[in-house]
């Protein structure tokens, strides 16, 4: 992937497109998918859309009971326990998935946390980097044989425009010298984008292609660590929690770009790209406002992606993907 590849393709869909629009007429009856966070917010919309098209969907869930309730009316959906912030839990989930599937066509990394108070998990990892990146990294590595067996698998990772807040803090990725919840979120979202770049570089010879994306501005459970007052101050919602911010999408519109990434023929033989509004995003200049869209060059830089990959293998002990 080069910066010249990071250009809009002229997709027939847009920011206004919904999950229903993107999935219209698609038959995924021979497709298997794993959707993290697949029982709430954008993940729930994604699971419903894939299952409605006939896919068999596995939803790893930190709260399996809540997931079963949310997905009670969805056919073709299996729920297994998994905590993204716990590498042992991720590995155990990968074993269960590998025991039940012979191949994996789609891995949709939708789950995430945002702007959380300082928390330490595992060996002292910063929790947003752990849950948003290390967890998905480990899951993808452990499931890689299933992805390679599909001969055309796609991995779709939800990043965010929040990546514009910071690149990877190589000197202090776990914020041991002072915590900032928004910079921690921004770093995790940059990590999501770089993860897709390197996974695509390693996987393309096996037919495994990877994409990162900004789903748009949507009010979901992702904002659960923010108070109503904070969201009101930012102009996102009113005093009753109703969305009033300009440019906000519905959950169905927010899920559309990920579903487009998973299914669009326009992305055949492409990968390592950052997407938004159901198209490839352009590269944005430093200092460009977050809401103007696009991806920062540092979030798609192949050298940074390779460096983060090695850091992640060392940190997690995940099974390396053959080069």
C-alpha positions in Angstrom: 0.0 0.0 0.0 1.3 3.4 -0.9 -0.2 6.9 -0.3 -1.3 6.9 -4.0 -3.6 4.0 -3.2 -5.2 6.1 -0.4 -7.7 7.8 -2.8 -11.5 7.6 -3.1 -12.7 5.0 -5.5 -16.0 6.5 -6.5 -18.1 4.2 -4.4 -21.9 4.2 -5.1 -22.5 4.7 -1.3 -21.9 7.7 0.9 -22.0 9.0 4.5 -25.8 8.8 4.3 -25.9 5.1 3.3 -27.2 2.6 5.8 -26.3 -1.0 6.6 -29.4 -2.0 4.7 -28.3 0.0 1.6 -24.9 -1.6 1.5 -26.1 -5.2 2.1 -29.1 -5.0 -0.4 -29.2 -8.1 -2.6 -26.1 -9.8 -1.1 -26.1 -13.5 -0.3 -23.6 -14.5 2.4 -25.0 -18.0 3.0 -21.6 -19.6 2.6 -19.8 -17.0 4.7 -18.5 -17.2 8.3 -17.8 -14.1 10.3 -16.5 -13.1 13.8 -17.8 -9.8 15.0 -16.2 -8.4 18.2 -18.6 -6.1 20.1 -21.3 -7.7 18.0 -24.1 -7.3 20.6 -24.3 -3.5 21.0 -24.0 -0.3 19.0 -22.3 -0.6 15.7 -21.4 -4.3 16.4 -25.0 -5.2 16.8 -26.0 -3.5 13.6 -23.1 -5.4 11.9 -24.1 -8.8 13.3 -27.8 -8.3 12.3 -26.9 -7.2 8.8 -24.5 -10.2 8.2 -26.9 -12.7 9.7 -29.8 -11.3 7.7 -27.7 -11.9 4.5 -27.2 -15.5 5.5 -23.8 -15.5 7.2 -22.9 -17.6 10.2 -21.8 -15.1 12.8 -19.7 -15.8 15.9 -19.9 -13.0 18.6 -17.2 -13.1 21.3 -18.7 -11.2 24.3 -17.3 -10.0 27.6 -20.9 -10.2 28.9 -22.3 -13.3 27.3 -25.7 -13.1 29.1 -26.3 -9.6 27.8 -25.2 -10.7 24.3 -27.7 -13.5 24.3 -30.5 -11.2 25.2 -29.5 -8.6 22.6 -29.2 -11.3 19.9 -32.1 -13.6 20.9 -34.0 -12.9 17.7 -30.9 -13.3 15.4 -30.6 -16.6 13.6 -27.3 -18.1 12.7 -25.4 -16.4 15.6 -23.2 -18.1 18.2 -22.0 -16.4 21.3 -18.8 -17.2 23.2 -17.1 -15.5 26.2 -14.1 -13.3 25.6 -12.5 -10.3 27.2 -10.3 -8.3 24.8 -8.2 -6.9 27.7 -7.3 -10.4 28.8 -4.9 -12.3 26.4 -5.7 -15.6 28.0 -9.4 -15.1 27.4 -8.7 -14.1 23.8 -6.7 -17.2 23.2 -9.3 -19.4 24.7 -12.0 -17.8 22.5 -9.8 -18.4 19.4 -9.5 -22.1 20.3 -13.3 -22.4 20.6 -13.7 -20.6 17.2 -11.1 -22.8 15.6 -12.8 -25.9 16.9 -16.1 -24.8 15.3 -15.1 -23.4 12.0 -13.0 -24.7 9.1 -12.4 -21.3 7.7 -13.1 -17.6 8.6 -14.2 -15.3 5.8 -14.7 -12.1 7.8 -13.1 -10.8 11.0 -14.9 -7.6 12.1 -13.0 -5.9 14.9 -15.8 -3.5 16.1 -15.5 -3.6 19.9 -13.8 -0.7 21.6 -13.5 1.6 24.5 -13.1 5.4 24.5 -11.7 8.0 26.9 -11.7 5.8 29.9 -10.2 6.7 33.3 -6.7 5.4 33.8 -6.7 1.7 34.2 -4.0 -0.9 34.1 -4.6 -4.4 32.8 -2.4 -7.5 32.4 1.3 -6.7 33.0 0.5 -3.0 33.5 -0.7 -2.2 30.0 -2.7 1.0 29.4 -6.3 -0.3 29.1 -7.4 1.4 25.9 -4.3 0.2 24.0 -4.9 -3.3 25.5 -8.6 -3.6 24.6 -8.7 -1.7 21.3 -5.4 -3.0 19.9 -3.7 -5.8 21.7 -6.9 -7.8 22.1 -7.8 -7.6 18.4 -4.1 -8.2 17.4 -4.0 -11.4 19.4 -7.3 -12.6 18.1 -6.3 -12.0 14.5 -3.0 -13.8 15.0 -4.6 -16.8 16.6 -7.3 -17.0 14.0 -4.9 -16.5 11.1 -4.9 -20.1 9.9 -8.7 -19.9 9.5 -8.4 -16.6 7.7 -5.8 -18.1 5.3 -8.0 -21.1 4.7 -10.8 -18.9 3.4 -8.7 -17.8 0.4 -10.2 -14.4 0.2 -10.8 -13.3 3.8 -11.1 -9.7 4.9 -10.3 -8.2 8.3 -12.0 -5.0 9.1 -10.9 -2.9 12.0 -12.8 0.0 13.4 -10.4 2.9 13.9 -11.6 6.5 14.3 -11.0 10.1 13.4 -9.6 10.2 16.9 -6.4 8.8 15.5 -5.6 12.4 14.5 -5.0 13.2 18.2 -1.6 11.4 18.2 0.6 8.8 16.6 2.1 6.0 18.6 4.0 7.2 21.6 7.0 5.0 21.1 8.7 6.5 24.2 5.8 5.8 26.5 3.0 3.9 24.9 1.5 2.9 28.3 1.4 6.5 29.7 3.6 5.7 32.6 4.7 9.3 32.8 1.3 10.9 33.0 -2.1 9.8 31.7 -4.3 11.6 29.2 -7.5 9.7 28.4 -8.0 11.3 25.0 -4.4 10.9 23.9 -4.6 7.2 25.0 -7.7 6.8 22.9 -6.1 8.5 19.9 -3.0 6.3 20.2 -5.2 3.2 20.3 -7.1 4.3 17.2 -3.8 4.9 15.3 -2.7 1.5 16.4 -5.9 0.0 14.9 -5.0 1.7 11.5 -1.4 0.6 11.6 -2.4 -3.0 12.5 -4.5 -3.2 9.3 -1.6 -2.0 7.2 0.8 -4.6 8.5 -1.7 -7.4 8.6 -2.5 -6.8 5.0 1.2 -6.7 4.1 1.7 -10.1 5.8 -1.5 -11.7 4.7 -2.0 -10.7 1.1 -0.2 -13.7 -0.4 -2.6 -15.9 1.6 -5.6 -13.9 0.3 -6.1 -12.1 3.6 -6.7 -8.4 3.1 -7.2 -5.9 5.9 -8.8 -2.5 6.2 -9.2 0.1 8.9 -12.0 2.7 9.0 -13.7 5.6 10.6 -17.4 4.8 11.1 -18.4 8.4 11.6 -19.7 10.2 14.6 -22.4 8.1 16.3 -23.7 8.1 19.9 -23.6 4.5 21.2 -22.4 2.8 24.3 -18.8 3.9 23.3 -19.5 7.2 25.2 -20.4 5.4 28.4 -17.3 6.8 30.2 -18.3 10.3 29.4 -20.9 12.2 31.5 -24.0 13.8 30.0 -22.5 17.2 30.9 -19.3 16.4 28.9 -21.3 15.3 25.9 -23.5 18.5 26.1 -20.4 20.7 26.4 -19.2 19.2 23.1 -22.5 19.9 21.4 -23.2 16.2 20.9 -26.5 15.9 22.8 -29.1 18.0 24.6 -30.0 17.8 28.3 -32.2 14.8 27.6 -29.5 12.9 25.8 -30.9 13.4 22.3 -28.4 13.7 19.6 -28.2 17.3 18.3 -24.6 17.5 16.9 -24.1 18.3 13.2 -22.9 15.4 11.1 -23.9 12.6 13.5 -24.9 9.3 11.9 -27.4 6.7 13.0 -26.0 3.3 14.2 -27.0 1.8 10.9 -25.2 4.5 9.0 -22.2 4.0 11.2 -22.1 0.3 10.5 -22.3 0.8 6.7 -18.6 1.5 6.1 -17.5 -1.6 7.9 -20.0 -3.7 6.0 -18.9 -2.1 2.7 -15.3 -2.9 3.6 -16.3 -6.5 4.2 -18.3 -7.0 1.0 -17.5 -4.4 -1.7 -16.1 -5.8 -5.0 -14.4 -2.4 -5.5 -12.0 -3.5 -2.8 -11.0 -6.8 -4.5 -7.2 -7.1 -4.6 -6.9 -4.0 -2.4 -6.0 -3.7 1.2 -4.1 -1.8 3.9 -6.4 1.1 3.3 -8.2 3.5 5.7 -11.9 4.0 4.8 -14.6 6.4 5.7 -18.2 7.1 4.4 -18.2 3.9 2.4 -15.1 4.8 0.3 -11.3 5.1 0.6 -10.3 8.2 2.6 -7.8 10.7 1.3 -4.6 11.5 3.3 -5.2 14.6 5.5 -2.6 17.2 6.2 -1.2 17.7 9.7 -3.3 20.1 11.6 -6.4 19.5 9.6 -9.5 19.5 11.8 -10.6 16.0 12.9 -14.1 16.5 11.5 -12.7 17.3 8.0 -12.0 13.6 7.5 -9.2 11.8 6.0 -6.3 9.8 7.5 -3.0 11.1 8.8 0.1 9.8 7.0 1.5 8.4 10.3 -1.5 6.1 10.6 -0.8 4.3 7.3 3.0 4.4 7.4 4.4 0.9 6.6 7.5 1.3 8.7 5.5 2.4 11.7 3.1 -0.5 11.1 5.9 -3.0 11.0 7.4 -1.5 14.2 4.1 -1.6 16.0 3.6 -5.2 14.9 6.9 -6.3 16.4 6.1 -4.4 19.6 2.7 -6.2 19.8 4.1 -9.7 19.2 6.6 -9.1 22.0 4.0 -7.7 24.4 1.3 -10.3 23.8 3.2 -13.4 22.9 0.7 -13.9 20.1 1.4 -16.6 17.5 3.5 -14.8 14.8 2.1 -14.8 11.3 4.5 -16.4 8.8 6.2 -13.9 6.6 
